[in-house]
Amino acid sequence: MNPGLDRVMSLPDGRRLCIAEYGDPQGTPVLAFHGLPGSRLQRHPDDSIAASLGARMLHVERPGFGRSDPQPSRTLLDWSEDVRHVCDELGLERIRVIGVSAGGPYALACAATLGKRVIRTVVVSGVGPVGSMPRASISPAIRIGFALAPRAPWSARPFALVAGWFARHAPERYLDAIAAHLSASDREVLSRPAVRAMFAEDLREAFSQSGAAFAQDFAVIGAPWAIDLARIRTPLALWHGDEDRVTPLAGAAAIARAVAHATLHRVPRAGHFLVFDHWREILAWLLQ
């Protein structure tokens, strides 16, 4: 599997932030934010789709995952500042942003705070704001993470340690355990060899430091967001499956109501991993 081109960026506070680049190196810059757990290696396994559409994919790894240094007590606003520095360092004046699953709130933070620098934003199967996702619709393990981490981040660490061990040493078993609680469409997607191979590589990298970033991410996205969604003035599109048992559709609907220029694409009979079947369509919209 092509590991892409890794870039290690130095931030003003001395931390390192790692990026993997795929697609067309001369193409339109697209910053992609991974799900949870995840790393810069999380992507569509067919890199030729981005290349054929002329997208320069820059997969930015959050603090504590993979090769990116940890950042204690980080927030969504801290992330948008990191992205600002990345853009300055790479000379990117205008960008498009996509966040998948837990990467969704981070994409929204950039859209809300980076002004005209962000031309378009996409959120796929994204986490919704606090109180927008019915708990009964969320799979048990995810429900526990959202319940514990925002109130007491330390309480999620044992769960993160166990998840990290399986992710590093038995990623196939980790994927099977996740799939058992998902829709039939998601189980089919996770059975595909190329998808499983990508996720196995990504999971090992995501937990290569520890499970602390996993617990921290739950705390950040599961707490009230310190961003004003009404400040998003550029086009926003949300793709969400109506059979998503990880991040229910209601969360995406709440975001769409809060943003003036938002469009919600409700995908029937699709689950959390719809991005793999709709990647060309999603990326084409982002590149318009």
Phi and psi in degrees as a GROMACS rama.xvg file:
@    title "Ramachandran Plot"
@    xaxis  label "Phi"
@    yaxis  label "Psi"
@TYPE xy
-67.611  117.961  ASN-2
-77.9738  -4.10201  PRO-3
76.3313  -178.518  GLY-4
-99.8459  117.524  LEU-5
-85.9673  136.644  ASP-6
-124.736  132.181  ARG-7
-108.024  114.735  VAL-8
-96.8498  141.541  MET-9
-98.5184  126.356  SER-10
-97.2228  161.71  LEU-11
-56.9593  -29.3552  PRO-12
-87.0834  5.61345  ASP-13
95.7389  -10.0219  GLY-14
-71.4995  157.504  ARG-15
-106.673  139.364  ARG-16
-125.055  129.661  LEU-17
-104.286  142.843  CYS-18
-131.56  139.611  ILE-19
-111.301  134.698  ALA-20
-111.256  131.867  GLU-21
-133.34  176.315  TYR-22
80.9652  -142.948  GLY-23
-92.1306  112.012  ASP-24
-63.0812  -19.3385  PRO-25
-102.51  8.61539  GLN-26
-85.9848  -170.603  GLY-27
-73.5867  127.104  THR-28
-69.0616  128.815  PRO-29
-128.015  120.138  VAL-30
-93.3852  125.658  LEU-31
-115.826  134.168  ALA-32
-115.768  125.531  PHE-33
-75.8087  167.384  HIS-34
-82.7487  -165.948  GLY-35
-126.49  122.109  LEU-36
-73.4566  166.408  PRO-37
-176.53  176.063  GLY-38
-154.064  -174.959  SER-39
-64.2731  -14.4142  ARG-40
-85.7438  -5.27769  LEU-41
-80.9778  118.675  GLN-42
-166.393  176.497  ARG-43
-70.1503  133.465  HIS-44
-67.3486  -17.8235  PRO-45
-96.6093  91.8155  ASP-46
-66.9254  -17.2559  ASP-47
-68.7086  -22.2861  SER-48
-63.8229  -49.0758  ILE-49
-63.0094  -41.9694  ALA-50
-62.8382  -41.2839  ALA-51
-68.0977  -26.6172  SER-52
-90.4827  -3.47364  LEU-53
77.8956  35.5985  GLY-54
-103.844  129.901  ALA-55
-94.9581  97.8711  ARG-56
-83.4316  122.629  MET-57
-116.902  100.358  LEU-58
-89.1625  107.918  HIS-59
-95.1954  127.563  VAL-60
-92.197  129.767  GLU-61
-73.7625  160.157  ARG-62
-56.3014  134.855  PRO-63
90.494  -13.1848  GLY-64
-98.7073  145.113  PHE-65
54.9403  -120.779  GLY-66
-100.8  4.06031  ARG-67
-85.7676  135.062  SER-68
-67.5948  147.755  ASP-69
-64.2733  158.365  PRO-70
-137.897  102.41  GLN-71
-60.1972  142.972  PRO-72
56.7191  34.1665  SER-73
-73.6251  159.817  ARG-74
-132.123  174.475  THR-75
-62.8127  -36.0376  LEU-76
-69.1187  -33.4352  LEU-77
-60.0693  -38.4469  ASP-78
-64.3123  -44.1541  TRP-79
-63.5574  -31.3093  SER-80
-68.9419  -39.7398  GLU-81
-58.9895  -43.6632  ASP-82
-65.5618  -36.9482  VAL-83
-58.8454  -44.5042  ARG-84
-66.4625  -39.1662  HIS-85
-59.9085  -45.7353  VAL-86
-62.3722  -42.4401  CYS-87
-62.05  -43.4355  ASP-88
-65.51  -38.1006  GLU-89
-89.0856  -2.95337  LEU-90
71.3986  34.7194  GLY-91
-97.4535  106.958  LEU-92
-81.0502  -36.8355  GLU-93
-130.661  136.909  ARG-94
-136.53  160.39  ILE-95
-112.233  147.208  ARG-96
-129.845  137.342  VAL-97
-133.801  133.974  ILE-98
-124.014  130.748  GLY-99
-109.745  129.952  VAL-100
57.4375  -117.62  SER-101
-66.31  -15.5054  ALA-102
-74.2487  -13.7997  GLY-103
-58.1401  -52.7201  GLY-104
-58.1779  -32.9597  PRO-105
-70.0296  -36.6864  TYR-106
-65.5948  -41.3974  ALA-107
-65.2983  -36.7653  LEU-108
-61.436  -41.0456  ALA-109
-66.3123  -43.4913  CYS-110
-62.4975  -33.5219  ALA-111
-81.7535  -24.1205  ALA-112
-118.146  -17.1897  THR-113
-94.8915  5.3936  LEU-114
60.6403  -138.986  GLY-115
-71.4476  -6.94669  LYS-116
-63.6305  -31.8208  ARG-117
-92.7766  113.61  VAL-118
-80.9242  -46.7539  ILE-119
-143.692  152.967  ARG-120
-134.888  139.66  THR-121
-126.568  137.471  VAL-122
-122.86  124.775  VAL-123
-115.418  122.47  VAL-124
52.3121  40.7142  SER-125
-79.1318  155.926  GLY-126
-68.7735  137.47  VAL-127
-92.6531  167.797  GLY-128
-62.2299  163.123  PRO-129
-54.9186  130.669  VAL-130
86.4274  -5.21106  GLY-131
-90.2149  -18.1373  SER-132
-108.261  115.034  MET-133
-58.4325  125.896  PRO-134
-62.2668  -32.9804  ARG-135
-64.6866  -19.3911  ALA-136
-91.867  -3.96432  SER-137
-99.449  140.415  ILE-138
-61.468  150.474  SER-139
-55.2816  -46.2915  PRO-140
-63.7197  -42.4244  ALA-141
-65.8169  -39.149  ILE-142
-59.7398  -41.9311  ARG-143
-63.19  -44.4606  ILE-144
-60.0905  -45.5333  GLY-145
-67.3269  -30.4852  PHE-146
-75.9659  -41.0084  ALA-147
-88.1292  -48.9228  LEU-148
-59.0478  -46.0042  ALA-149
-63.8769  -30.7733  PRO-150
-82.5493  -41.4174  ARG-151
-148.632  87.4944  ALA-152
-51.1944  -33.1858  PRO-153
-62.5445  -29.1557  TRP-154
-70.0878  -19.3438  SER-155
-89.693  -7.79419  ALA-156
-66.6304  -39.5382  ARG-157
-59.3134  -41.7489  PRO-158
-61.4332  -40.9968  PHE-159
-66.7727  -36.8677  ALA-160
-64.7619  -43.098  LEU-161
-65.1768  -45.704  VAL-162
-60.391  -41.1225  ALA-163
-63.4049  -39.8259  GLY-164
-62.3381  -47.1261  TRP-165
-66.0068  -37.6977  PHE-166
-63.8262  -38.4811  ALA-167
-79.5837  -40.6463  ARG-168
-102.654  -23.7167  HIS-169
-145.574  61.7675  ALA-170
-59.9313  -30.3293  PRO-171
-64.7207  -42.0371  GLU-172
-66.7655  -36.5955  ARG-173
-59.7276  -47.7071  TYR-174
-63.9052  -40.0402  LEU-175
-65.0649  -38.0603  ASP-176
-65.9644  -39.324  ALA-177
-66.3469  -45.9606  ILE-178
-61.5019  -30.1048  ALA-179
-59.7028  -23.4696  ALA-180
-103.902  7.75516  HIS-181
-106.813  175.283  LEU-182
-71.5599  165.894  SER-183
-60.4689  -38.3187  ALA-184
-64.6717  -38.7045  SER-185
-68.9558  -39.3667  ASP-186
-62.6299  -35.9418  ARG-187
-66.4836  -43.5555  GLU-188
-61.7113  -44.2033  VAL-189
-73.1254  -8.30586  LEU-190
-86.8381  -10.7942  SER-191
-72.7564  130.203  ARG-192
-55.1541  -42.909  PRO-193
-66.7622  -38.5267  ALA-194
-68.4271  -44.1535  VAL-195
-62.8345  -40.7688  ARG-196
-64.1774  -41.842  ALA-197
-62.4604  -48.0362  MET-198
-65.9167  -36.4981  PHE-199
-61.3517  -43.6501  ALA-200
-65.6705  -43.104  GLU-201
-65.2847  -42.4043  ASP-202
-63.3863  -42.7338  LEU-203
-60.7016  -41.0078  ARG-204
-70.9529  -38.068  GLU-205
-59.5326  -37.101  ALA-206
-103.926  20.2622  PHE-207
-67.8924  -24.2811  SER-208
-91.0939  -59.4769  GLN-209
-172.763  -173.154  SER-210
-95.2251  3.73415  GLY-211
-62.0511  -40.7903  ALA-212
-66.6032  -31.7123  ALA-213
-62.1996  -49.0793  PHE-214
-66.2673  -38.8984  ALA-215
-64.1652  -39.7332  GLN-216
-63.3796  -41.3272  ASP-217
-57.6304  -42.0462  PHE-218
-65.9134  -38.9713  ALA-219
-68.6732  -49.4929  VAL-220
-83.9775  -17.0647  ILE-221
-90.3857  -8.13929  GLY-222
-94.864  165.763  ALA-223
-54.7386  132.967  PRO-224
-77.8298  131.987  TRP-225
-88.1693  43.6807  ALA-226
-133.319  150.151  ILE-227
-101.515  104.35  ASP-228
-62.1992  -25.3946  LEU-229
-67.0943  -15.2016  ALA-230
-79.6829  -7.47472  ARG-231
-76.2883  113.747  ILE-232
-109.439  -14.1471  ARG-233
-96.3544  162.473  THR-234
-57.0545  136.12  PRO-235
-127.919  131.262  LEU-236
-123.345  137.994  ALA-237
-119.958  127.449  LEU-238
-107.406  127.775  TRP-239
-149.06  135.906  HIS-240
-84.2954  144.786  GLY-241
-82.6665  1.20742  ASP-242
-115.265  23.206  GLU-243
-74.1915  117.713  ASP-244
-103.663  5.76323  ARG-245
-99.6448  -52.521  VAL-246
-128.087  96.3947  THR-247
-57.0089  152.479  PRO-248
-55.2003  -30.4446  LEU-249
-57.4058  -31.9979  ALA-250
-65.3528  -43.6527  GLY-251
-64.777  -38.4044  ALA-252
-62.4521  -38.5504  ALA-253
-64.7618  -39.9647  ALA-254
-65.4941  -43.8097  ILE-255
-60.237  -36.2278  ALA-256
-69.9981  -28.4807  ARG-257
-86.1299  -16.1215  ALA-258
-112.377  126.97  VAL-259
-62.0686  -39.4101  ALA-260
-108.056  39.5787  HIS-261
-98.6081  144.694  ALA-262
-126.637  126.284  THR-263
-102.146  119.546  LEU-264
-99.1167  100.858  HIS-265
-85.6196  120.7  ARG-266
-102.522  113  VAL-267
-69.2296  144.548  PRO-268
58.1619  26.3318  ARG-269
-115.255  148.821  ALA-270
-108.084  -153.453  GLY-271
-67.9871  -27.9596  HIS-272
-101.203  32.8437  PHE-273
-63.0055  -20.6354  LEU-274
-56.8484  -29.4013  VAL-275
-71.6592  -28.8218  PHE-276
-93.8223  -15.4423  ASP-277
-120.276  16.0961  HIS-278
-60.7561  -45.117  TRP-279
-61.5934  -44.576  ARG-280
-62.4698  -44.6116  GLU-281
-65.1725  -47.112  ILE-282
-66.7895  -36.4894  LEU-283
-61.4773  -41.1783  ALA-284
-63.7785  -42.573  TRP-285
-63.7214  -32.0541  LEU-286
-86.4971  -5.32048  LEU-287
